[in-house]
Amino acid sequence: MNSGEDRKPLGVRPSPFLERQSYRRRRLMDAARLLPILGAALVAIPLLWPSQGSSEDGVPLSSAILYIFTCWALLIVISLIFGFAARRMVVSDDAEAESD
């Protein structure tokens, strides 16, 4: 049977807020999940540019390729930053667990 040790007093409610570390970890995971959507939107922007065959001045293909390469490199850098931040959070969580 259950002992009275694991029960909380009747007047105490659990906090509606998460711990700071778990909140930050979840927000980092949410941002990492949105990164492919952001990448797809950034890469699709050249599709909205006017073509060179129209009456308006079009965007040269070299500029579009440079834009796509820049977006690709930027997404890689952001992914690296997310990876380093996630690794740092795991290391700090392990250090806290060992100290408890």
N, C-alpha and C positions, 0 to 999 in steps of 0.2 A: 504494500500500500504506500501511498504518498506520505512523506513526513511533512511536518509543518515548516521545514527549513526552506523549501523551494517556493513557497507561496509568498506573494507580495502583500503588504498591508492593503486594506480595502481602499484607503483614501489616496493611494499613490497610483498615478497613471503613467504609462510610458511616454517618453518625449516624442512629439510628432516630427522632430527634426532628426536627420541622419547625422552621424559623426562626420566631421570635416573631411577626413581622408576618404571615406567611402563615397561621400558626395562628390568630391573632386574626381575620384576614379570613375564614377558613373558618367559625369559630364565629359570626361576625356573619351570614354567609350562612345558616347553619343556623337561627339564631334568626329571621331574616327569612322563611325558608320555613315555620316553625312559626306565624308570626303569623296567617295566615288560619284555621288550625285553632283557635287560641286565641280568635279573634274569633267563630267559629261556635259554639264552646262557651259563650262568655259571652252571646251573643245567644239561645241556646237555653235558658238557665237560667229565664227567665220561663215557659216551657212547663211547668216542674215545680211552679210555684207553684199553690196551690189556687185555684179559681175562686170568684167571689163567690156563685154559685148554690148552692154546697155548704153543708152545715150548719156548717162551720167558718168563721171569719172569712177572707174572701178578700182578695187584694191588689187595690187599686183599679187600674183601667186607667191612670190618670195616673201612678201610681208605676212601672208596667211601662214606659210610654213614656219616662219620665225615666231609668230604668235603661238602656234600650236606647240612648238618646241619649248618655248618659254613657259607655257602652262604646264607641260609635262615635267620640266625641271622643278617648277614651283611645287607641284604636287609631291614630287619625290622628297623635296626638302621638308615639306610639312609632315609627311609620313615619318621621316627620320626624327623630327622633333617630337611627334606623338610617341614614337617608339622609345626614345630616351626618357620622356616624361613617365611613361608607363613602367619602364624598368626602375626608375628612381622611386616610384611609389611602391613597387613590390619590395625593393630593398628596405625602405623605411618601415613597411608593414612587418617584414621579417625581424627587423631590429626591435620593434615594439613588442612583438610576440615573444622574443627571447628575454626581454627585460621584465615581462609579466611573469 
